[in-house]
């Protein structure tokens, strides 16, 4: 909920973005906003290795 508020998106949209196997579109601007808030690089958002 806090992330959704910080990036000006709905909680549902953020939940759909992070849900596995959930097809959802997200703008590059929103991806950069999320990365900034999480203090990570954008490519880290796509690093699925443990």
PDB file of N, H, CA, C and O in Angstrom:
ATOM      1  N   UNK A   1       0.831  -1.185   0.000  1.00  0.00           N
ATOM      2  CA  UNK A   1       0.000   0.000   0.000  1.00  0.00           C
ATOM      3  C   UNK A   1       0.883   1.259   0.000  1.00  0.00           C
ATOM      4  O   UNK A   1       0.600   2.225  -0.708  1.00  0.00           O
ATOM      5  N   UNK A   2       1.939   1.231   0.791  1.00  0.00           N
ATOM      6  H   UNK A   2       2.169   0.446   1.366  1.00  0.00           H
ATOM      7  CA  UNK A   2       2.841   2.379   0.867  1.00  0.00           C
ATOM      8  C   UNK A   2       3.534   2.626  -0.470  1.00  0.00           C
ATOM      9  O   UNK A   2       3.650   3.770  -0.909  1.00  0.00           O
ATOM     10  N   UNK A   3       3.992   1.557  -1.115  1.00  0.00           N
ATOM     11  H   UNK A   3       3.897   0.628  -0.758  1.00  0.00           H
ATOM     12  CA  UNK A   3       4.627   1.696  -2.424  1.00  0.00           C
ATOM     13  C   UNK A   3       3.638   2.266  -3.436  1.00  0.00           C
ATOM     14  O   UNK A   3       3.982   3.155  -4.215  1.00  0.00           O
ATOM     15  N   UNK A   4       2.430   1.761  -3.421  1.00  0.00           N
ATOM     16  H   UNK A   4       2.150   1.039  -2.788  1.00  0.00           H
ATOM     17  CA  UNK A   4       1.396   2.248  -4.340  1.00  0.00           C
ATOM     18  C   UNK A   4       1.178   3.746  -4.156  1.00  0.00           C
ATOM     19  O   UNK A   4       1.075   4.486  -5.135  1.00  0.00           O
ATOM     20  N   UNK A   5       1.109   4.185  -2.921  1.00  0.00           N
ATOM     21  H   UNK A   5       1.193   3.584  -2.126  1.00  0.00           H
ATOM     22  CA  UNK A   5       0.922   5.616  -2.656  1.00  0.00           C
ATOM     23  C   UNK A   5       2.110   6.432  -3.153  1.00  0.00           C
ATOM     24  O   UNK A   5       1.935   7.509  -3.723  1.00  0.00           O
ATOM     25  N   UNK A   6       3.318   5.919  -2.935  1.00  0.00           N
ATOM     26  H   UNK A   6       3.461   5.044  -2.472  1.00  0.00           H
ATOM     27  CA  UNK A   6       4.517   6.663  -3.318  1.00  0.00           C
ATOM     28  C   UNK A   6       4.684   6.791  -4.822  1.00  0.00           C
ATOM     29  O   UNK A   6       5.226   7.787  -5.300  1.00  0.00           O
ATOM     30  N   UNK A   7       4.229   5.801  -5.571  1.00  0.00           N
ATOM     31  H   UNK A   7       3.789   4.992  -5.183  1.00  0.00           H
ATOM     32  CA  UNK A   7       4.345   5.871  -7.031  1.00  0.00           C
ATOM     33  C   UNK A   7       3.049   6.294  -7.708  1.00  0.00           C
ATOM     34  O   UNK A   7       2.936   6.271  -8.933  1.00  0.00           O
ATOM     35  N   UNK A   8       2.068   6.683  -6.888  1.00  0.00           N
ATOM     36  H   UNK A   8       2.159   6.701  -5.892  1.00  0.00           H
ATOM     37  CA  UNK A   8       0.794   7.166  -7.408  1.00  0.00           C
ATOM     38  C   UNK A   8       0.112   6.130  -8.305  1.00  0.00           C
ATOM     39  O   UNK A   8      -0.278   6.411  -9.438  1.00  0.00           O
ATOM     40  N   UNK A   9      -0.013   4.930  -7.753  1.00  0.00           N
ATOM     41  H   UNK A   9       0.304   4.702  -6.832  1.00  0.00           H
ATOM     42  CA  UNK A   9      -0.687   3.842  -8.458  1.00  0.00           C
ATOM     43  C   UNK A   9      -1.640   3.178  -7.471  1.00  0.00           C
ATOM     44  O   UNK A   9      -1.521   3.345  -6.258  1.00  0.00           O
ATOM     45  N   UNK A  10      -2.572   2.436  -8.011  1.00  0.00           N
ATOM     46  H   UNK A  10      -2.669   2.301  -8.997  1.00  0.00           H
ATOM     47  CA  UNK A  10      -3.487   1.735  -7.113  1.00  0.00           C
ATOM     48  C   UNK A  10      -2.780   0.538  -6.485  1.00  0.00           C
ATOM     49  O   UNK A  10      -1.830  -0.010  -7.043  1.00  0.00           O
ATOM     50  N   UNK A  11      -3.262   0.155  -5.330  1.00  0.00           N
ATOM     51  H   UNK A  11      -4.034   0.601  -4.876  1.00  0.00           H
ATOM     52  CA  UNK A  11      -2.704  -1.007  -4.639  1.00  0.00           C
ATOM     53  C   UNK A  11      -2.895  -2.253  -5.492  1.00  0.00           C
ATOM     54  O   UNK A  11      -2.025  -3.123  -5.532  1.00  0.00           O
ATOM     55  N   UNK A  12      -4.019  -2.338  -6.165  1.00  0.00           N
ATOM     56  H   UNK A  12      -4.726  -1.632  -6.132  1.00  0.00           H
ATOM     57  CA  UNK A  12      -4.299  -3.479  -7.032  1.00  0.00           C
ATOM     58  C   UNK A  12      -3.302  -3.558  -8.177  1.00  0.00           C
ATOM     59  O   UNK A  12      -2.816  -4.640  -8.509  1.00  0.00           O
ATOM     60  N   UNK A  13      -2.998  -2.425  -8.777  1.00  0.00           N
ATOM     61  H   UNK A  13      -3.392  -1.546  -8.508  1.00  0.00           H
ATOM     62  CA  UNK A  13      -2.048  -2.410  -9.895  1.00  0.00           C
ATOM     63  C   UNK A  13      -0.667  -2.858  -9.419  1.00  0.00           C
ATOM     64  O   UNK A  13      -0.017  -3.659 -10.091  1.00  0.00           O
ATOM     65  N   UNK A  14      -0.217  -2.361  -8.288  1.00  0.00           N
ATOM     66  H   UNK A  14      -0.745  -1.711  -7.742  1.00  0.00           H
ATOM     67  CA  UNK A  14       1.084  -2.765  -7.756  1.00  0.00           C
ATOM     68  C   UNK A  14       1.073  -4.261  -7.435  1.00  0.00           C
ATOM     69  O   UNK A  14       2.044  -4.963  -7.715  1.00  0.00           O
ATOM     70  N   UNK A  15      -0.006  -4.741  -6.858  1.00  0.00           N
ATOM     71  H   UNK A  15      -0.796  -4.171  -6.631  1.00  0.00           H
ATOM     72  CA  UNK A  15      -0.124  -6.175  -6.562  1.00  0.00           C
ATOM     73  C   UNK A  15      -0.044  -7.009  -7.828  1.00  0.00           C
ATOM     74  O   UNK A  15       0.592  -8.064  -7.843  1.00  0.00           O
ATOM     75  N   UNK A  16      -0.679  -6.548  -8.877  1.00  0.00           N
ATOM     76  H   UNK A  16      -1.195  -5.692  -8.865  1.00  0.00           H
ATOM     77  CA  UNK A  16      -0.637  -7.266 -10.150  1.00  0.00           C
ATOM     78  C   UNK A  16       0.759  -7.251 -10.764  1.00  0.00           C
ATOM     79  O   UNK A  16       1.169  -8.223 -11.398  1.00  0.00           O
ATOM     80  N   UNK A  17       1.482  -6.168 -10.581  1.00  0.00           N
ATOM     81  H   UNK A  17       1.149  -5.379 -10.065  1.00  0.00           H
ATOM     82  CA  UNK A  17       2.842  -6.073 -11.118  1.00  0.00           C
ATOM     83  C   UNK A  17       3.748  -7.101 -10.450  1.00  0.00           C
ATOM     84  O   UNK A  17       4.546  -7.750 -11.127  1.00  0.00           O
ATOM     85  N   UNK A  18       3.640  -7.256  -9.152  1.00  0.00           N
ATOM     86  H   UNK A  18       2.992  -6.729  -8.602  1.00  0.00           H
ATOM     87  CA  UNK A  18       4.547  -8.155  -8.428  1.00  0.00           C
ATOM     88  C   UNK A  18       4.048  -9.598  -8.384  1.00  0.00           C
ATOM     89  O   UNK A  18       4.798 -10.489  -7.985  1.00  0.00           O
ATOM     90  N   UNK A  19       2.813  -9.847  -8.781  1.00  0.00           N
ATOM     91  H   UNK A  19       2.204  -9.123  -9.105  1.00  0.00           H
ATOM     92  CA  UNK A  19       2.282 -11.210  -8.747  1.00  0.00           C
ATOM     93  C   UNK A  19       2.935 -12.060  -9.837  1.00  0.00           C
ATOM     94  O   UNK A  19       3.061 -11.626 -10.982  1.00  0.00           O
ATOM     95  N   UNK A  20       3.348 -13.278  -9.469  1.00  0.00           N
ATOM     96  H   UNK A  20       3.246 -13.630  -8.539  1.00  0.00           H
ATOM     97  CA  UNK A  20       3.934 -14.150 -10.484  1.00  0.00           C
ATOM     98  C   UNK A  20       2.883 -14.586 -11.497  1.00  0.00           C
ATOM     99  O   UNK A  20       1.732 -14.849 -11.147  1.00  0.00           O
ATOM    100  N   UNK A  21       3.291 -14.657 -12.737  1.00  0.00           N
ATOM    101  H   UNK A  21       4.226 -14.443 -13.022  1.00  0.00           H
ATOM    102  CA  UNK A  21       2.424 -15.136 -13.827  1.00  0.00           C
ATOM    103  C   UNK A  21       1.175 -14.291 -14.034  1.00  0.00           C
ATOM    104  O   UNK A  21       0.177 -14.778 -14.564  1.00  0.00           O
ATOM    105  N   UNK A  22       1.222 -13.047 -13.626  1.00  0.00           N
ATOM    106  H   UNK A  22       2.033 -12.651 -13.195  1.00  0.00           H
ATOM    107  CA  UNK A  22       0.076 -12.158 -13.822  1.00  0.00           C
ATOM    108  C   UNK A  22       0.429 -11.184 -14.949  1.00  0.00           C
ATOM    109  O   UNK A  22       1.249 -10.286 -14.762  1.00  0.00           O
ATOM    110  N   UNK A  23      -0.191 -11.362 -16.119  1.00  0.00           N
ATOM    111  H   UNK A  23      -0.857 -12.092 -16.271  1.00  0.00           H
ATOM    112  CA  UNK A  23       0.127 -10.444 -17.218  1.00  0.00           C
ATOM    113  C   UNK A  23      -0.426  -9.050 -16.925  1.00  0.00           C
ATOM    114  O   UNK A  23      -1.633  -8.864 -16.765  1.00  0.00           O
ATOM    115  N   UNK A  24       0.461  -8.099 -16.860  1.00  0.00           N
ATOM    116  H   UNK A  24       1.441  -8.250 -16.991  1.00  0.00           H
ATOM    117  CA  UNK A  24       0.056  -6.719 -16.607  1.00  0.00           C
ATOM    118  C   UNK A  24       1.054  -5.798 -17.299  1.00  0.00           C
ATOM    119  O   UNK A  24       2.253  -6.075 -17.323  1.00  0.00           O
ATOM    120  N   UNK A  25       0.564  -4.729 -17.847  1.00  0.00           N
ATOM    121  H   UNK A  25      -0.410  -4.504 -17.827  1.00  0.00           H
ATOM    122  CA  UNK A  25       1.472  -3.770 -18.461  1.00  0.00           C
ATOM    123  C   UNK A  25       1.790  -2.677 -17.447  1.00  0.00           C
ATOM    124  O   UNK A  25       0.966  -2.298 -16.616  1.00  0.00           O
ATOM    125  N   UNK A  26       3.010  -2.196 -17.553  1.00  0.00           N
ATOM    126  H   UNK A  26       3.680  -2.504 -18.228  1.00  0.00           H
ATOM    127  CA  UNK A  26       3.468  -1.131 -16.668  1.00  0.00           C
ATOM    128  C   UNK A  26       4.359  -0.209 -17.495  1.00  0.00           C
ATOM    129  O   UNK A  26       5.169  -0.668 -18.301  1.00  0.00           O
ATOM    130  N   UNK A  27       4.201   1.074 -17.287  1.00  0.00           N
ATOM    131  H   UNK A  27       3.544   1.447 -16.632  1.00  0.00           H
ATOM    132  CA  UNK A  27       4.991   2.032 -18.060  1.00  0.00           C
ATOM    133  C   UNK A  27       6.430   2.062 -17.564  1.00  0.00           C
ATOM    134  O   UNK A  27       6.716   1.721 -16.416  1.00  0.00           O
ATOM    135  N   UNK A  28       7.318   2.473 -18.438  1.00  0.00           N
ATOM    136  H   UNK A  28       7.086   2.750 -19.370  1.00  0.00           H
ATOM    137  CA  UNK A  28       8.722   2.627 -18.031  1.00  0.00           C
ATOM    138  C   UNK A  28       8.858   3.661 -16.923  1.00  0.00           C
ATOM    139  O   UNK A  28       9.664   3.498 -16.007  1.00  0.00           O
ATOM    140  N   UNK A  29       8.075   4.713 -17.009  1.00  0.00           N
ATOM    141  H   UNK A  29       7.419   4.845 -17.753  1.00  0.00           H
ATOM    142  CA  UNK A  29       8.116   5.735 -15.960  1.00  0.00           C
ATOM    143  C   UNK A  29       7.780   5.130 -14.603  1.00  0.00           C
ATOM    144  O   UNK A  29       8.431   5.427 -13.602  1.00  0.00           O
ATOM    145  N   UNK A  30       6.757   4.277 -14.580  1.00  0.00           N
ATOM    146  H   UNK A  30       6.228   4.036 -15.394  1.00  0.00           H
ATOM    147  CA  UNK A  30       6.341   3.637 -13.326  1.00  0.00           C
ATOM    148  C   UNK A  30       7.431   2.696 -12.825  1.00  0.00           C
ATOM    149  O   UNK A  30       7.696   2.634 -11.625  1.00  0.00           O
ATOM    150  N   UNK A  31       8.072   1.952 -13.753  1.00  0.00           N
ATOM    151  H   UNK A  31       7.857   2.002 -14.728  1.00  0.00           H
ATOM    152  CA  UNK A  31       9.172   1.068 -13.350  1.00  0.00           C
ATOM    153  C   UNK A  31      10.317   1.852 -12.728  1.00  0.00           C
ATOM    154  O   UNK A  31      10.874   1.440 -11.711  1.00  0.00           O
ATOM    155  N   UNK A  32      10.670   2.974 -13.333  1.00  0.00           N
ATOM    156  H   UNK A  32      10.217   3.308 -14.159  1.00  0.00           H
ATOM    157  CA  UNK A  32      11.743   3.800 -12.785  1.00  0.00           C
ATOM    158  C   UNK A  32      11.339   4.386 -11.432  1.00  0.00           C
ATOM    159  O   UNK A  32      12.167   4.486 -10.526  1.00  0.00           O
ATOM    160  N   UNK A  33      10.084   4.769 -11.295  1.00  0.00           N
ATOM    161  H   UNK A  33       9.411   4.688 -12.030  1.00  0.00           H
ATOM    162  CA  UNK A  33       9.604   5.282 -10.001  1.00  0.00           C
ATOM    163  C   UNK A  33       9.712   4.202  -8.919  1.00  0.00           C
ATOM    164  O   UNK A  33      10.165   4.474  -7.807  1.00  0.00           O
ATOM    165  N   UNK A  34       9.297   2.991  -9.251  1.00  0.00           N
ATOM    166  H   UNK A  34       8.929   2.770 -10.154  1.00  0.00           H
ATOM    167  CA  UNK A  34       9.359   1.891  -8.287  1.00  0.00           C
ATOM    168  C   UNK A  34      10.809   1.603  -7.906  1.00  0.00           C
ATOM    169  O   UNK A  34      11.123   1.434  -6.728  1.00  0.00           O
ATOM    170  N   UNK A  35      11.686   1.549  -8.900  1.00  0.00           N
ATOM    171  H   UNK A  35      11.430   1.686  -9.857  1.00  0.00           H
ATOM    172  CA  UNK A  35      13.103   1.300  -8.631  1.00  0.00           C
ATOM    173  C   UNK A  35      13.679   2.390  -7.728  1.00  0.00           C
ATOM    174  O   UNK A  35      14.427   2.099  -6.795  1.00  0.00           O
ATOM    175  N   UNK A  36      13.333   3.628  -8.006  1.00  0.00           N
ATOM    176  H   UNK A  36      12.725   3.865  -8.764  1.00  0.00           H
ATOM    177  CA  UNK A  36      13.825   4.732  -7.175  1.00  0.00           C
ATOM    178  C   UNK A  36      13.359   4.591  -5.734  1.00  0.00           C
ATOM    179  O   UNK A  36      14.150   4.758  -4.806  1.00  0.00           O
ATOM    180  N   UNK A  37      12.103   4.290  -5.544  1.00  0.00           N
ATOM    181  H   UNK A  37      11.460   4.154  -6.298  1.00  0.00           H
ATOM    182  CA  UNK A  37      11.552   4.165  -4.189  1.00  0.00           C
ATOM    183  C   UNK A  37      12.206   3.006  -3.448  1.00  0.00           C
ATOM    184  O   UNK A  37      12.483   3.103  -2.252  1.00  0.00           O
ATOM    185  N   UNK A  38      12.453   1.899  -4.169  1.00  0.00           N
ATOM    186  H   UNK A  38      12.228   1.821  -5.140  1.00  0.00           H
ATOM    187  CA  UNK A  38      13.073   0.729  -3.547  1.00  0.00           C
ATOM    188  C   UNK A  38      14.591   0.845  -3.463  1.00  0.00           C
ATOM    189  O   UNK A  38      15.258  -0.009  -2.878  1.00  0.00           O
ATOM    190  N   UNK A  39      15.128   1.906  -4.052  1.00  0.00           N
ATOM    191  H   UNK A  39      14.586   2.600  -4.528  1.00  0.00           H
ATOM    192  CA  UNK A  39      16.571   2.166  -4.057  1.00  0.00           C
ATOM    193  C   UNK A  39      17.358   1.021  -4.701  1.00  0.00           C
ATOM    194  O   UNK A  39      18.360   0.549  -4.165  1.00  0.00           O
ATOM    195  N   UNK A  40      16.868   0.593  -5.872  1.00  0.00           N
ATOM    196  H   UNK A  40      16.055   0.977  -6.308  1.00  0.00           H
ATOM    197  CA  UNK A  40      17.538  -0.439  -6.659  1.00  0.00           C
ATOM    198  C   UNK A  40      17.572   0.018  -8.115  1.00  0.00           C
ATOM    199  O   UNK A  40      16.835   0.919  -8.515  1.00  0.00           O
ATOM    200  N   UNK A  41      18.438  -0.619  -8.897  1.00  0.00           N
ATOM    201  H   UNK A  41      19.036  -1.351  -8.572  1.00  0.00           H
ATOM    202  CA  UNK A  41      18.458  -0.307 -10.322  1.00  0.00           C
ATOM    203  C   UNK A  41      17.282  -1.024 -10.997  1.00  0.00           C
ATOM    204  O   UNK A  41      16.784  -2.031 -10.494  1.00  0.00           O
ATOM    205  N   UNK A  42      16.859  -0.500 -12.116  1.00  0.00           N
ATOM    206  H   UNK A  42      17.264   0.318 -12.525  1.00  0.00           H
ATOM    207  CA  UNK A  42      15.712  -1.076 -12.817  1.00  0.00           C
ATOM    208  C   UNK A  42      15.993  -2.525 -13.203  1.00  0.00           C
ATOM    209  O   UNK A  42      15.101  -3.368 -13.108  1.00  0.00           O
ATOM    210  N   UNK A  43      17.209  -2.827 -13.633  1.00  0.00           N
ATOM    211  H   UNK A  43      17.934  -2.142 -13.709  1.00  0.00           H
ATOM    212  CA  UNK A  43      17.498  -4.206 -14.018  1.00  0.00           C
ATOM    213  C   UNK A  43      17.365  -5.166 -12.840  1.00  0.00           C
ATOM    214  O   UNK A  43      17.096  -6.350 -13.045  1.00  0.00           O
ATOM    215  N   UNK A  44      17.545  -4.692 -11.636  1.00  0.00           N
ATOM    216  H   UNK A  44      17.764  -3.730 -11.470  1.00  0.00           H
ATOM    217  CA  UNK A  44      17.380  -5.534 -10.437  1.00  0.00           C
ATOM    218  C   UNK A  44      15.926  -5.988 -10.289  1.00  0.00           C
ATOM    219  O   UNK A  44      15.667  -7.053  -9.729  1.00  0.00           O
ATOM    220  N   UNK A  45      14.989  -5.202 -10.777  1.00  0.00           N
ATOM    221  H   UNK A  45      15.199  -4.336 -11.231  1.00  0.00           H
ATOM    222  CA  UNK A  45      13.585  -5.592 -10.724  1.00  0.00           C
ATOM    223  C   UNK A  45      13.298  -6.822 -11.572  1.00  0.00           C
ATOM    224  O   UNK A  45      12.295  -7.506 -11.368  1.00  0.00           O
ATOM    225  N   UNK A  46      14.190  -7.101 -12.531  1.00  0.00           N
ATOM    226  H   UNK A  46      15.005  -6.546 -12.696  1.00  0.00           H
ATOM    227  CA  UNK A  46      14.001  -8.237 -13.426  1.00  0.00           C
ATOM    228  C   UNK A  46      14.964  -9.379 -13.141  1.00  0.00           C
ATOM    229  O   UNK A  46      15.039 -10.330 -13.918  1.00  0.00           O
ATOM    230  N   UNK A  47      15.698  -9.300 -12.042  1.00  0.00           N
ATOM    231  H   UNK A  47      15.636  -8.527 -11.410  1.00  0.00           H
ATOM    232  CA  UNK A  47      16.637 -10.344 -11.654  1.00  0.00           C
ATOM    233  C   UNK A  47      15.880 -11.373 -10.822  1.00  0.00           C
ATOM    234  O   UNK A  47      15.622 -11.151  -9.639  1.00  0.00           O
ATOM    235  N   UNK A  48      15.526 -12.499 -11.438  1.00  0.00           N
ATOM    236  H   UNK A  48      15.736 -12.679 -12.398  1.00  0.00           H
ATOM    237  CA  UNK A  48      14.701 -13.503 -10.783  1.00  0.00           C
ATOM    238  C   UNK A  48      15.508 -14.589 -10.100  1.00  0.00           C
ATOM    239  O   UNK A  48      14.939 -15.523  -9.535  1.00  0.00           O
ATOM    240  N   UNK A  49      16.838 -14.475 -10.145  1.00  0.00           N
ATOM    241  H   UNK A  49      17.300 -13.716 -10.604  1.00  0.00           H
ATOM    242  CA  UNK A  49      17.677 -15.475  -9.486  1.00  0.00           C
ATOM    243  C   UNK A  49      17.675 -15.245  -7.991  1.00  0.00           C
ATOM    244  O   UNK A  49      17.635 -14.104  -7.530  1.00  0.00           O
ATOM    245  N   UNK A  50      17.718 -16.332  -7.233  1.00  0.00           N
ATOM    246  H   UNK A  50      17.751 -17.258  -7.607  1.00  0.00           H
ATOM    247  CA  UNK A  50      17.799 -16.223  -5.768  1.00  0.00           C
ATOM    248  C   UNK A  50      19.235 -16.121  -5.313  1.00  0.00           C
ATOM    249  O   UNK A  50      19.497 -16.023  -4.115  1.00  0.00           O
TER     250      UNK A  50
END
